[in-house]
């Protein structure tokens, strides 16, 4: 039971990073990125391949950040003229392309067999239980650091300009903001965070295959950010923990319902998730932790 | 007389409909220029073509001595050309104070690294801008609604925010598209007073307005546009007594 709890909390942290990534790009500059699973996969494979070639784990994570940011820039350049629904469609396509590349380029990714035996840092020294605890601590620490940085960004002049772009990018350019620069930077940072999350996931599971990067992950993260509160990093983190814990909890809740086939149990879990989202959005349309308008500082005495 | 804004032969068409057919005009430095003309004369389109919303199809725009034809809005704002919109626009989820702060130029905190890790320069600039924002808000009597979302303001207050945030950008030339339209007469008078005071402090203003009494009181020179061209330029009385102007507004005598 303890190892299951540790596993769930580690997964929470990995989802929280994805939620922070989505919140930066969606709650920040207002770009709907349905390709989150793609960036997640890019990071996982980047780190798995570099460490597989003999590099230390920390270099693998660095590689995930760099490759993630680079791919993020490429996707932004490719979609400069797209907005809203069209951007969403293209980014969704991007994630599928990444998955198909991972499935077919066997020389790089070992295809559908996946990459196994990915280095687990300090596993030999700490033992299985020790490693799980250590890794949970590590992931939680990364979440805390990224959350602190993005919260600061959120309240900074940069965050203010991002939100202006989200609300009306044309008007933001009339406020003197270089819209493209903000979008490119935000997308690159967001992609890098998603990739880092993927790298942490790969070394946690020590196995990745294209099956791990289904679009469903992206949907769960959208669920997390929507429920937590779009436009507020704390909301994204909270939403991610909530969604993962709720997903796991439905596993136990359905056990109590008698006379159901396994397929029906699976369907019932989906229904409970949908119901929960409807409830949250009905009771708290802005999410559980809505975006706040910061107060103006007190004026100096005139 | 030096020109703050010079427009020469500016042309713009939409799918073959010629909206600007070679506009020539000069907004003298330090002037409070009025731009009038019947509906559909191309006044707002002219503002849009000058401020970077549309790319003109021909002609030349110069801000001071520098040519700025076809430059994007953010460059023009940096060069000192700031505009307001006819229908007050805003960022729905930002407060009035944030609107003012957003328009503050040269904020080093708008750098990604400064945003992530904090910076002393950004903090100092933010304090200076906040002081200025409070001053502008007091001047426009917006100080009691600073923390409200713009969507919660009255129509008149939205217009004041339009003017206030434009002032935060420290413009050299301010293009105002009907800032008093839809505003009650008392508030319109107040806006007019603010604008006159700003103009006296050295700000060049170019104002589109349909209220002739206001134009008469505030503006010199007055430029008349009709059918995508400049018709004439002069004092209000010269313009008002000109037969061509009367025809443009009222139709030709038969």
Boltz contact constraints between the chains, C-beta under 6 A:
constraints:
  - contact:
      token1: [A, 149]
      token2: [B, 116]
      max_distance: 6.0
  - contact:
      token1: [A, 153]
      token2: [B, 115]
      max_distance: 6.0
  - contact:
      token1: [A, 153]
      token2: [B, 116]
      max_distance: 6.0
  - contact:
      token1: [A, 156]
      token2: [B, 109]
      max_distance: 6.0
  - contact:
      token1: [A, 156]
      token2: [B, 115]
      max_distance: 6.0
  - contact:
      token1: [A, 157]
      token2: [B, 107]
      max_distance: 6.0
  - contact:
      token1: [A, 157]
      token2: [B, 109]
      max_distance: 6.0
  - contact:
      token1: [A, 157]
      token2: [B, 110]
      max_distance: 6.0
  - contact:
      token1: [A, 158]
      token2: [B, 110]
      max_distance: 6.0
  - contact:
      token1: [A, 158]
      token2: [B, 115]
      max_distance: 6.0
  - contact:
      token1: [A, 160]
      token2: [B, 98]
      max_distance: 6.0
  - contact:
      token1: [A, 160]
      token2: [B, 102]
      max_distance: 6.0
  - contact:
      token1: [A, 161]
      token2: [B, 110]
      max_distance: 6.0
  - contact:
      token1: [A, 164]
      token2: [B, 91]
      max_distance: 6.0
  - contact:
      token1: [A, 164]
      token2: [B, 102]
      max_distance: 6.0
  - contact:
      token1: [A, 167]
      token2: [B, 91]
      max_distance: 6.0
  - contact:
      token1: [A, 167]
      token2: [B, 92]
      max_distance: 6.0
  - contact:
      token1: [A, 168]
      token2: [B, 91]
      max_distance: 6.0
  - contact:
      token1: [A, 171]
      token2: [B, 89]
      max_distance: 6.0
  - contact:
      token1: [A, 173]
      token2: [B, 73]
      max_distance: 6.0
  - contact:
      token1: [A, 173]
      token2: [B, 74]
      max_distance: 6.0
  - contact:
      token1: [A, 174]
      token2: [B, 73]
      max_distance: 6.0
  - contact:
      token1: [A, 175]
      token2: [B, 102]
      max_distance: 6.0
  - contact:
      token1: [A, 175]
      token2: [B, 103]
      max_distance: 6.0
  - contact:
      token1: [A, 176]
      token2: [B, 74]
      max_distance: 6.0
  - contact:
      token1: [A, 176]
      token2: [B, 77]
      max_distance: 6.0
  - contact:
      token1: [A, 176]
      token2: [B, 78]
      max_distance: 6.0
  - contact:
      token1: [A, 178]
      token2: [B, 74]
      max_distance: 6.0
  - contact:
      token1: [A, 185]
      token2: [B, 112]
      max_distance: 6.0
  - contact:
      token1: [A, 293]
      token2: [B, 95]
      max_distance: 6.0
  - contact:
      token1: [A, 295]
      token2: [B, 147]
      max_distance: 6.0
  - contact:
      token1: [A, 296]
      token2: [B, 97]
      max_distance: 6.0
  - contact:
      token1: [A, 296]
      token2: [B, 146]
      max_distance: 6.0
  - contact:
      token1: [A, 296]
      token2: [B, 147]
      max_distance: 6.0
  - contact:
      token1: [A, 297]
      token2: [B, 130]
      max_distance: 6.0
  - contact:
      token1: [A, 299]
      token2: [B, 134]
      max_distance: 6.0
